[in-house]
Amino acid sequence: MAMGSNQSPVTQSPVVPPKRETSIHEEDYEHEFFQSIMRQKLKPVSDDLINKLNESLHLNGSISELSHSVNDSARGYDFDEVYDKKEVLGEGGFAIVYRCVHKERRYSYAVKDVLNASYEVSGENIKVEIASLKKLRDGPYIVRLLDVFTTPERTYLVMEEMKGGDLLARLVEKEVFSENESRRISRRLIEAIFYCHKKHIAHRDIKLENILLSDPMDDTKIKLADFGCAHPFTPGTKCLRTLCGSPQYAAPELFMHVGGYDEKCDLWSAGIVIFVLLGGYAPFEGPPEDLPRIICEGYVDFPSVYWENISNEPKNLIKSLLVVNPDDRATTEDAIDSEWLRRRDKESVMKYSSMNLDGSYSNTFDAWVRLQNESNHSGISDTTDQKDDSNGSFHEEDL
């Protein structure tokens, strides 16, 4: 969990292993949108097939029926009336994440317990975090916010429980992920980032600890979490100012602070994640006082002792993401269309082999991307666009 320190919202704890020796209803149209795409791809289809598709989409993180039923706060209940706190799942400077069990339904959830006053002092804004999660709740591979309880002193964010832990803990166990595992994780991470940016939300703290596993038996079923540093942005502008996130994953423009930065900082962080998954160590290392300079130099190397069994395609993707000048950095569309990520997973979102269907979630996502781009070119506006809130919304101490 990415929490700020008393001195700065930048996380100071180690974030990657050292180098190895040798009731919030989201837009219903998105549900219909995904459904209509699959109807077009699978014509003719039966009602039974559509029902199975819906069931699979719910399980794979696209559409959440569960979120529609978790609205105890709207019914006027207090948090302690409906939830029992269990063990701690994660802890930061100003918030603790507990596993909590609903007293009536007996389901488990991950609940972020935030101390409001300290959270604001840390440079993170709980209201912005909640607003971001509301906009993103039905996005692919993004942890869903299900309910929010507020008191003058505390805020409780009820989220789906991710039972597999985080990618950093899994990497420590494995040392490295295979190229195929890394590709599947990377594809899903880029799709999550694409969705965030389509909704005009920059995450700004993408790292292994904030990529969670939904299944302890599958290392590739990931979801992006912890939007404590997230902030809305205005497309086509460098309206972000705050130095936030974790140093080893932070893009050069966050340290340079020349005229602000934009959402492409998330693509740099994704490049770091992919590098660490395949190599087992961070591409930029050094003492804390030297790390900003090392990152801004942007020199990336692939020593054969660690990379000789890795193909050129993921290296090319990493190099396209770890470009110091954000204007020359690969976009989410470029990354999704890269040779490495274009390889199709054999899995299908439906996972019903008897149907003999060859579509995958990525196929559906690609269709969604194309239609979204067509909408943009035709002048159709996104109903969830944020207004430019650059005036007065930045943390002045970081300017």
N, C-alpha and C positions, 0 to 999 in steps of 0.2 A: 504494500500500500504506500503510495507516494504522499508523504506528508512533509510540510516545511519545517525547518528548524527555527529557533528563535531569532537567528540573525538574518535568515534569507529563506525564501520559499524553495530554494534549490536543495534537493536531497543530497546529503553528503556521504551516506553510507555506501559501502562497496556494492556495485550492482551487477557485476559479472565475475566469473571465476578468473583468477590470474592465468597468465599464459602458461600452457603446459610445458613442463620440461620435455626436451626432445619429445389505485383506481383512476388511473388517468387514461382516458380513451385517446389513442393516437389516431391519425387519419385513417378512416376505414377504406379510403380509396386505394391505399397501397395493397391491402389484402386482395381487393378485386383486381388490381393491376397484375400482381404475380399470377393470380388464378387465370386471368384472361390470356396471359402469355402462354401458359401451359396448355390451355384449351386449344390455342392456335397451333402449337407444336404437336399436339397429340390427337388431332381430329381423325376420325370420330371417337368420342370418348363417352363412357357411361357415367351415370351419377355415382356409381360405386367407386369408379376410378378417381373421380374428383374428391370424394370423401377421403380416400386413402392418401391422395396427394396432400389434402389439407392436414391430415393427421401427421404426415411426414414433415411438412413445413413447420408445424408446431414444434416437433421434436428437434428439428435442426436449426431453430433459432430465427426463422423469418417472421412468423406470425404467432403471437402469444395469446391464446385463449385464457391461459391462467391469469394473465395480467388483468383481464376484464373482471375477475371475481375477487381480486385482492384489493378491496377498497374500504377497509374498516375505518380509516380515518374520516372518510366522507360520511360514514354513518354516525360519527360523533364519538367513537371510542377513543380512549387513551391507549398509548402503546402498551403499558403494563397490564391493561385489562385483557388483551388478546394474545400477548406473546410471553413465553418463558425464555429467559436468557440461558444459554448453555455455555459451551467452551468458547474461548477466544480464537478467532481464525486469523486475525492480523491486527497489528497495532502500529500507530504512528504517534507523532507528537501531540496531536490534538483530536484524534478520533480513534476509536477501537471498533473492529468488526467482529461481531459475535455470530455464532450459529444460534438461531432462535427458532423455537417450535411454536406454531400456532396452537393455542389452547383448544380450539374447537376442531379445526381441520386436521391437526396433528402433522402437518407438513413442515419441513425445515426450510428456513430461509437464511440468507446472509444479511445481517443488519448492521449498517454503519452508524455508530453512535457518535454524534459530533457535539463537542462542546462549543457552542456558537461563538462566544467572545474570543476564545483563543484561536479558533479557526480563522476568523477575520484578521486577527493580528498577524497570523502566519503568512498572509498574502493570498490565501485561497478564499473564494467566495462561495458559500454553500448555496446561495440562491442561483448563481450562474451554473453551478454543478447540477442542481436539480432541473433547471430549465433545459440544459443540454441533454440530460438523460431522458427527459420527457420527449424531446424532439427525435431522439435516436432509438427509442425503446423497441421498435419493430425492425431495426436494421439487421443485416446479416452479420453474425459473429460479434455481436455487441451485447454485453451483460445488460439485462433488462431491469429497470426500476419498476417496482410493482406498487409501492405505496410510500407515503411520506407522513410522518407525525412530527409536529412542531410544538415546542413549548418555548417560553422566553429564554431558557437556559440551554436547551438541547434540541437537536434535530435527529430523527431516526429515519434512515433511508432503507426501506425493505427491498431487497433484491433477490433474484434467483440465486440459489446456492450452487456453487461450482465445486464439485466433489473431488476433482483431480489435482487441486493445488495450483501452483503457478509454474511457468516455464523455467524460471531460474532454478527452482528446487529440482525439477525434473532433469535439467541439464547437468546439475551437480552430480546426480545419480548416474547419468549416461555418459558424461564427458562431451559427447557430440551426438547430434541427430544424423541419421542417414540423409543422403541427398533427397530421396523420395519423401521422407517424413518432412524435411525442411521445406520442400517445394509445396507440399499440401498446407503446411502451417503458413508459409509466406503468402500463398494465394489468398487464403482466408483473411489474413491480416490486411493485405492490400485492399481487399473488397470491403472490409470494415472501415478502413481509412477513406476509401472512395465515398462510402455512404455518409460518413461524418462530414466530409468536405462538400458533398452535394447539399447537405443541410446547413452548410456554412458554419460548421463547428470545427475548430482546431483542437486536437487533443492535448498536445504539447508536453506529454509525459509518457510517450510510448517506450516501453522497456520490457524486459522479460518478466519482471515481477508483476506487471500490469496486464499480462496476457495469461488468462486462466484456462484451466482444463475442465471441461464439463464431465469427462469420463475418466476415472482413474486407470482404466484398462486401455485407453486409446490416447496416445500422445499428440494426436493431430486435431482433436476436437477442441478448438480454442475459441475464446471470446475475449474481446478487448474490454478492459475494466478500468476503474478509478479515473473519473473525470474531474478530479479536484483542481487540475490546472487548465481545464478546458475553457475556451472562450469563443464567442461568436466573432466572425470576421466579415468584412465586406469584400466580395470578390473583386479582384483586379487592383487591390490596394495593399500596402504594407502597413496595416493599421494595428498590428500587435506590437507591444512594447516590453512586456514583463520578462525578466530573466527568471525562468522557472523550469521545473523538470529535474533531470538527473544529469550531472556533468558529462559522464561518458557517452550519453545518448544525445546530448544537446547539439543542435546544428550550429555551424560557425556564426551565422548571422545573429544568434542570440548573444554571443560574446562581443561581436563587432558593434552592434547597436547603431548602425548607420542608417537613419531614416526608418527604423522599424523593420518588421519582417512579416511574412505571410504564412499561410497554412502549409507551405512546402517544407517547413521545418519537420513536419511529421514524416515526410518521405525520407529525409536524412536518418531519422531515428529508426525507421523501418529497415533501412540499409544496414544499420548497426546490428539490429536484431538478427537479420538474415546472416550476416557475417559471423556472429557469435554462435548461432545454431550450427553452422557448418564447420567453423574452425575451432570452436570451444574456448575462444579467448576474444578479448576486445581488440578492435583494430587500432585504437588510440589509447595509449597508456602512458602514465607518467605521474610525477608528484602533483598534488592538487594545484599548486601555484603555476606549474608549467602546462597543465592539461589544456587550458583554453588556447594557448599558442600552438600546441601540437595539433589540436583539432582544426584550427583555422588554416594551418598549412595544408591539411587534407591529404597527406601522403598515405596511400593504401598499398599494402604489399601482400602477396599470397605465397609465403615460403613453401617450397615443395615438400618439406618435411611434414607439413600439416595439410597441404592442399593437393598433393599429387594425384589423389584418387577422386578429386572433385572435378566435374566437367567444366568446360569454359562458359556454358550458358549462365549458371548462377553467378559466376565471377563477373560476367558482363553486366548482369543486372545490378549487382552490388556497386560496381564502378559507376553505373549511370545514376545511382541514388546518392552516392557519397561524392557529390560534386560541390565544391565550396560555394560557387556562385549559384544561388537558388534559381536564378532565371535560366540557367543552363541545366538544371537538375531535371531528371525524369519526372513526369507527372504520374498520377495514379493510372491514367489511361495507358501511358507508355509502359508502365510496369506490368499491368494486366496483359498487355499485348506483347510482352517480351517472349522470346523463344522459350525460355525455361518455364514460365508460368502458363504458356499456352498449351502445354502438354495436358491432356485431359486425364483427370482421375477416373478410374474405372468405376468408382462408386457413383450411385445415382441418389438424388434426394429422396426418391421413393423407396429404393432398396427392396423392390418386389421383383425378384429375378424371373418369376413366372410370367411377367408381363412382356419380357423381351424388349424393354424400352432402353434406348441408349442415351437418353438425355441426362445431364448432370446439373447440379446446382449452378455450376459456373456457366453452363449454357444459358440457363434462365437469367443469370445475372448479366451476361453479355447482352441478351436481348433487352433487358431493363436499361442498361447503359446506352444502347443505341437509341431507344425510344426517348430517354431523357435528353440526349444530345439533340435529337430531332426537335423536341419540344423547345429547347433553348433557341435553336436557330429559327424556329417559327414564331418566336416572340411570346410563347406561353410562359407565364411567370410561375415560380414556385410559391405556393401559398404560405409556406413556412419561412420565407426569407426574413432575415433579421434586418432591422434598420441599423444604420451606422451609429454605433454607440461609442465611437472612439473618444468623444469629448467627455472627460471626467470619469471614464470607466477604467482607466489604467492605474497601475500602482506607481505613483509618482516617485517612490524611492528607487525604482529601477530605471528611470529615464536617464 
